[in-house]
């Protein structure tokens, strides 16, 4: 069966969207799980599609790699001590999480399968790195940390509203559930660093 051809407009537009919006645009079966109730004044949430375990695995591995690529660059290019510490923390944790996921996938016989979402995440990561390479000093630190805040925010929403409701394999679901507090801690740290470098400017 031929995969539907996506227009260049779709890819260009999706590169500017958060992860949750890209997942809403992607193909696949609709999730039967209801999303958590939104506040009365919140905008309508995008309708999310169910993601197969093999695609979830590929998206998570790509997410880890995206964080690692930017963090390794920041570890050598950042000026702020706090930003360097953040980047080193992210390298350590996401390396461990990626390794754990790879071993788990081997033991449960799930092969990561790329889809539009994982490819778009890879493109987003490359675009962010290209932008960061053109910066130095405070602009680099600020852009890097802001990227990590947004990325971890998006990943948390995707974990809650897409991955946990979609995953069928219990061991993979346990991994995703265990992943959540680590991503939440990374977000909190990135937000603290963002505030610290803004105050120190």
C-alpha positions in Angstrom: 0.0 0.0 0.0 1.4 3.3 -1.0 2.0 5.9 1.7 0.1 9.2 0.9 2.4 11.8 -0.6 2.6 14.9 1.7 3.1 18.3 0.1 6.1 20.4 0.8 3.7 22.9 2.4 2.8 20.3 5.0 6.4 19.7 6.0 7.3 23.4 6.0 4.2 24.2 8.1 4.7 21.3 10.5 8.3 22.4 11.2 6.9 25.4 13.0 4.3 23.5 15.0 4.7 22.0 18.5 4.9 18.2 18.8 1.3 17.8 19.9 0.0 19.7 16.8 2.2 17.6 14.5 0.8 14.4 16.1 -2.7 15.7 15.5 -1.9 16.2 11.8 -0.3 12.7 11.4 -2.0 9.7 10.0 -3.1 6.6 11.9 -6.1 5.5 13.8 -7.9 7.9 16.2 -7.2 7.3 19.9 -10.1 5.8 21.8 -8.8 7.4 25.0 -10.4 10.7 26.0 -7.9 13.5 26.7 -7.9 15.0 30.2 -10.6 17.7 30.7 -9.4 21.2 29.7 -10.2 24.4 31.7 -13.4 26.1 30.6 -11.5 29.0 29.1 -8.8 26.9 27.3 -8.7 26.8 23.5 -10.0 23.6 21.9 -7.3 20.9 21.9 -6.4 19.3 18.5 -7.9 15.9 17.8 -5.1 13.4 18.4 -4.6 10.2 16.4 -3.6 6.9 17.9 0.1 6.1 17.5 1.3 2.6 17.0 4.0 1.3 19.4 6.6 1.0 16.7 6.0 4.7 15.7 5.9 5.8 19.4 9.3 4.1 19.8 10.7 6.0 16.8 9.4 9.3 18.0 10.8 8.8 21.5 14.2 7.8 20.1 14.2 10.8 17.8 13.2 13.1 20.7 16.1 11.8 22.8 18.5 12.3 19.9 17.2 15.9 19.3 17.8 16.9 22.9 21.3 15.2 22.8 22.4 17.0 19.6 21.6 20.4 20.9 22.9 19.7 24.4 26.2 18.5 23.1 26.6 21.7 21.1 25.6 23.8 24.1 28.1 22.0 26.3 31.0 23.4 24.2 29.4 26.7 23.0 27.4 28.1 25.9 28.8 31.0 27.9 26.8 30.7 31.1 27.8 28.2 33.7 24.2 27.4 34.4 23.5 26.7 30.7 26.6 24.4 30.5 25.3 22.5 33.6 21.9 22.1 32.1 23.3 20.8 28.8 25.5 18.3 30.6 22.6 17.1 32.7 20.5 16.6 29.6 23.3 14.7 27.9 23.7 12.3 30.8 19.9 11.7 31.3 18.8 11.5 27.7 21.8 9.2 26.9 20.6 6.9 29.7 17.0 7.1 28.7 17.8 6.4 25.0 19.9 3.4 26.0 17.2 2.0 28.3 14.6 2.4 25.5 16.8 0.7 22.9 17.4 -2.3 25.2 13.7 -2.5 26.1 12.7 -2.5 22.4 15.0 -5.4 21.8 13.6 -7.4 24.6 9.9 -6.8 23.6 10.6 -7.3 19.9 9.3 -3.9 18.8 11.2 -2.3 15.9 11.1 1.5 15.7 9.2 2.5 12.6 9.7 6.1 11.3 6.7 8.1 10.2 6.0 11.7 9.3 6.2 12.8 12.9 9.6 11.3 13.6 11.0 12.6 10.3 9.7 16.1 11.1 11.2 16.0 14.6 14.5 15.1 13.0 14.2 18.0 10.6 13.2 20.4 13.4 16.3 19.3 15.4 18.6 20.0 12.5 17.0 23.4 11.9 17.5 24.3 15.6 21.1 23.3 15.5 21.7 25.3 12.4 20.2 28.4 14.0 22.2 27.8 17.2 25.5 27.5 15.3 25.0 31.0 14.0 24.8 32.4 17.5 27.3 33.0 20.3 27.3 34.5 23.8 24.0 35.5 25.5 21.9 35.1 22.3 23.1 31.4 22.0 22.4 30.7 25.7 19.0 32.3 25.5 18.0 30.5 22.3 19.2 27.2 23.5 17.4 27.3 26.8 14.2 28.6 25.3 14.3 25.7 22.7 14.6 23.2 25.6 11.8 24.8 27.5 9.5 24.5 24.5 10.6 21.1 23.5 10.1 19.6 27.0 6.8 21.3 27.3 5.6 19.7 24.1 7.0 16.3 25.0 5.2 16.3 28.3 1.9 17.1 26.6 2.5 14.4 24.0 3.3 11.8 26.7 0.1 12.6 28.6 -2.3 13.0 25.7 -0.8 10.7 23.0 1.8 8.2 24.1 0.3 6.9 27.4 -3.2 6.5 26.0 -1.9 4.9 22.8 0.8 2.5 23.9 -0.4 -1.2 23.9 2.7 -3.0 25.2 2.7 -2.8 28.9 6.5 -2.6 29.3 6.7 0.2 26.8 3.8 2.0 28.6 5.8 1.6 31.9 8.8 3.2 30.2 6.8 6.1 29.0 5.2 6.6 32.4 8.6 6.5 34.1 9.9 8.9 31.5 7.4 11.6 32.5 8.9 12.7 35.8 12.4 13.0 34.2 11.1 15.2 31.4 9.1 17.3 34.0 12.3 17.8 36.0 14.2 18.8 32.9 11.5 21.3 32.1 11.7 22.8 35.6 15.5 23.0 35.4 15.4 24.7 32.0 12.8 27.2 33.2 15.1 28.0 36.2 18.1 28.5 33.9 16.1 30.7 31.5 15.1 32.9 34.4 18.6 33.0 35.8 20.3 34.0 32.6 17.6 36.6 31.8 18.1 38.2 35.3 21.9 38.2 34.9 22.0 39.9 31.6 
